Amino acid sequence: MSMRDKVKDHYGLIAKLVSESKQPSGCCCGDSCCSVTGATRIYDLENLPSLPEQAVNASLGCANPLVFAKLQEGEVVLDLGSGGGIDVLMASQHVGPTGKVYGLDMTDEMLILANDNKERMGVHNVEFLKGYIENIPLPDASVDVVISNCVINLSENKEAVMSEIYRVLKPGGRLAIADIVATREVPAALQDMVALWVSCFAGALRIDEFERCLARVGFKDISIVPEFIYGKEVLGNPGGQLTGEEWEALDGAYAGALVKASK
């Protein structure tokens, strides 16, 4: 089974648990990062009551990309790895009835959950698409803003993702994502652990690698700002798989960052 399939199965299970009103364990690292219970920590609490409970419960992000995306009325927005739809549904309120928000996800269970949440909220400017972030099913130059929340680090081909984002953005369009970055080198063996791939960390690029990746595909005005440095306690040594030395190697090695760039 490929790493992509393992990640897909993991998030499919989370969607199923949310749909059945059971509390999943979260995708990443407890309340401090990409966890279900972390939704109230990264979003404006005033906005959450207007959203379906299942959308909030399926929130697995590491920050709120809408804060710095500065969405405008009438814009076309694409959310990569849209999950249960929380960012899509919130973005739909910013772009209004003349705008459009697409949510792209590879997991059938998440798409079912997201469409259920769309119906509960009664929005008409939202469309959820099935596909991979390395092969976005939208035309060239069709999107004003691409957002994402703790998803791109899960891809094994990040340059393909960035190239696709650049392709679908209109001239002058912008990228505004929240994601995990590595603040230093991490032992290679840890990067290959499935548990860490699923939990958002092991696939993270170093900040300088991320900047070069964005520049290579054509982005300009690149800004990557670490916002939250994660200590070893945040990771929680999933399944007891890490030795004490390996766990220490991860202390402060990752951060939640705000990534911006323009086409």
C-alpha positions in Angstrom: 0.0 0.0 0.0 1.4 3.4 -1.0 1.9 6.2 1.5 -1.0 8.1 -0.2 -3.3 5.2 0.3 -2.4 4.9 4.0 -3.0 8.6 4.5 -6.4 8.3 2.6 -7.4 5.4 4.8 -6.5 7.3 8.0 -8.6 10.3 7.1 -11.4 8.2 5.8 -11.7 6.6 9.2 -11.7 10.1 10.8 -14.6 11.1 8.6 -16.5 8.0 9.4 -16.1 8.5 13.1 -17.2 12.1 12.8 -20.2 11.1 10.7 -21.1 8.5 13.4 -20.8 11.3 16.0 -17.8 9.5 17.6 -14.8 11.6 18.6 -11.7 10.7 16.5 -8.2 10.9 18.0 -7.2 13.7 15.6 -4.8 13.8 12.7 -1.6 15.1 14.2 -0.7 16.1 17.6 -3.3 16.7 20.1 -5.0 20.0 20.9 -2.0 22.1 20.0 -2.0 21.3 16.3 -4.1 19.4 13.7 -6.6 17.9 16.0 -10.4 17.8 16.1 -10.5 19.4 19.5 -8.1 22.1 18.3 -10.7 23.7 16.1 -11.7 26.2 18.7 -8.1 27.2 19.2 -7.4 28.2 15.6 -10.7 29.7 14.5 -12.7 32.7 15.6 -15.2 31.3 18.1 -17.8 33.8 16.9 -17.8 32.0 13.5 -18.0 28.5 14.7 -21.7 28.5 15.8 -22.8 29.2 12.3 -21.1 26.0 11.0 -22.5 22.5 11.1 -21.1 20.6 14.1 -19.7 17.9 11.9 -17.7 20.4 10.0 -16.1 21.7 13.2 -15.5 18.2 14.5 -13.7 17.2 11.3 -11.4 20.2 11.4 -7.8 18.9 11.3 -5.8 22.0 10.5 -2.9 23.7 12.2 -4.0 27.4 11.7 -6.7 29.5 10.1 -5.6 30.4 6.5 -8.6 32.7 6.2 -7.0 35.2 8.6 -4.3 36.1 6.1 -5.9 35.1 2.8 -7.9 38.4 2.9 -10.7 37.0 0.7 -12.8 39.5 -1.2 -16.4 39.5 -2.4 -16.7 37.8 -5.8 -13.4 35.9 -5.7 -12.9 32.2 -6.7 -11.2 30.2 -4.0 -9.8 26.7 -3.9 -9.2 24.8 -0.7 -6.7 21.9 -1.1 -7.5 18.9 1.2 -10.8 20.4 2.2 -11.8 17.5 4.6 -15.1 18.1 6.3 -15.4 21.5 4.7 -14.8 24.0 7.6 -12.5 26.3 5.6 -14.6 26.1 2.5 -17.8 26.9 4.3 -16.2 29.8 6.2 -14.6 31.1 2.9 -18.1 31.0 1.2 -19.2 33.7 3.7 -16.3 36.0 2.7 -16.7 35.7 -1.1 -20.5 36.0 -1.0 -23.0 34.9 -3.6 -21.0 36.3 -6.5 -18.0 34.3 -5.5 -17.2 30.6 -5.6 -15.3 28.2 -3.3 -14.1 24.8 -4.4 -13.0 22.1 -1.9 -10.7 19.4 -3.2 -10.2 16.1 -1.4 -9.1 12.6 -2.3 -11.1 10.8 0.4 -14.7 9.7 -0.4 -15.7 9.7 3.2 -14.6 13.3 3.7 -16.4 14.4 0.5 -19.6 12.8 1.7 -19.2 14.5 5.1 -18.4 17.9 3.4 -21.4 17.7 1.1 -23.6 16.8 4.0 -22.3 19.9 5.8 -22.9 22.0 2.7 -26.5 20.9 2.7 -26.9 21.6 6.4 -25.6 25.1 6.0 -27.6 25.7 2.8 -24.8 27.4 0.9 -25.0 27.6 -2.9 -21.5 29.0 -3.8 -19.6 25.9 -2.8 -18.5 22.8 -4.8 -16.6 19.8 -3.5 -14.4 18.0 -6.0 -12.7 14.6 -5.8 -9.0 14.5 -6.8 -5.4 14.8 -5.8 -3.6 18.0 -5.0 -0.8 16.9 -7.4 -3.4 16.9 -10.2 -6.0 19.6 -9.6 -9.2 19.1 -11.7 -9.7 22.7 -12.6 -8.7 24.8 -15.7 -5.6 27.0 -16.0 -5.9 30.4 -14.5 -9.3 29.8 -13.0 -8.8 30.6 -9.3 -8.0 33.9 -7.5 -6.8 32.3 -4.2 -5.6 28.9 -3.1 -5.8 28.1 0.6 -4.9 24.9 2.5 -4.6 23.9 6.1 -2.0 21.3 7.1 -2.3 19.2 4.0 0.5 19.9 1.5 3.0 18.3 4.0 1.2 15.0 3.4 2.1 14.9 -0.3 5.2 13.0 -1.4 5.6 15.3 -4.4 5.3 18.9 -3.2 6.8 20.5 -6.3 4.0 18.9 -8.3 1.5 20.4 -5.9 3.1 23.9 -6.1 3.2 23.6 -9.9 -0.5 22.7 -10.0 -1.4 25.6 -7.7 0.6 28.0 -9.9 -1.2 26.6 -13.0 -4.8 27.1 -11.7 -4.1 30.6 -10.2 -5.0 33.6 -12.3 -2.2 36.1 -13.0 -1.9 38.1 -9.8 -3.5 35.3 -7.9 -2.3 34.4 -4.5 -1.4 31.4 -2.3 -2.3 31.5 1.4 -1.8 28.3 3.3 -1.2 27.1 6.8 1.2 24.1 7.0 3.9 22.3 9.0 7.5 23.2 8.2 10.7 21.7 9.5 13.0 24.2 11.4 16.0 21.9 11.0 17.2 18.6 9.6 15.4 15.5 11.0 16.9 12.0 10.9 15.8 10.3 7.7 14.5 7.2 9.5 11.9 9.4 11.3 10.7 10.9 8.0 9.8 7.5 6.7 7.6 6.5 9.6 4.0 6.1 8.5 2.7 7.4 11.9 4.6 10.6 11.3 3.4 11.0 7.7 -0.2 10.7 8.8 0.4 13.1 11.7 1.6 15.9 9.4 5.2 16.0 10.5 7.6 13.7 8.7 6.7 15.1 5.2 7.3 18.7 6.2 9.9 20.6 4.2 12.5 22.8 5.8 11.7 26.5 5.4 14.5 27.1 2.9 13.4 24.1 0.8 9.8 25.3 0.8 11.0 28.7 -0.4 13.0 27.2 -3.2 10.2 24.9 -4.3 7.8 27.9 -4.6 10.4 29.9 -6.5 11.1 27.1 -8.9 7.6 26.9 -10.2 7.3 30.7 -10.6 5.9 32.2 -7.4 7.1 35.6 -6.2 6.6 37.6 -3.0 7.2 34.4 -1.0 6.8 34.6 2.8 7.0 31.7 5.2 6.5 32.7 8.9 6.7 30.0 11.6 3.9 30.8 14.1 3.9 27.8 16.5 7.0 25.8 17.4 6.1 22.2 18.4 7.9 20.6 21.3 8.4 16.8 21.6 5.3 16.6 23.9 3.1 17.8 21.1 4.0 14.7 19.0 3.3 12.4 21.9 5.5 9.5 20.6 2.7 7.8 18.6 2.4 4.2 19.5 5.6 4.3 21.5 7.5 3.9 18.2 10.2 6.4 19.0 13.2 5.8 21.2 14.1 8.5 23.8 16.9 9.8 21.5 14.6 10.0 18.5 11.9 11.7 20.5 14.5 14.3 21.7 15.5 14.8 18.0 12.0 16.0 17.2 11.9 18.6 20.1 11.3 21.9 18.4 12.1 20.5 14.9 8.7 21.4 13.5 6.5 24.5 13.4 3.1 25.5 12.1 3.7 28.2 9.6 1.8 30.8 7.5 2.9 30.5 3.8 2.1 33.3 1.3 3.1 33.9 -2.3 1.7 35.4 -5.5 1.7 34.5 -9.2 
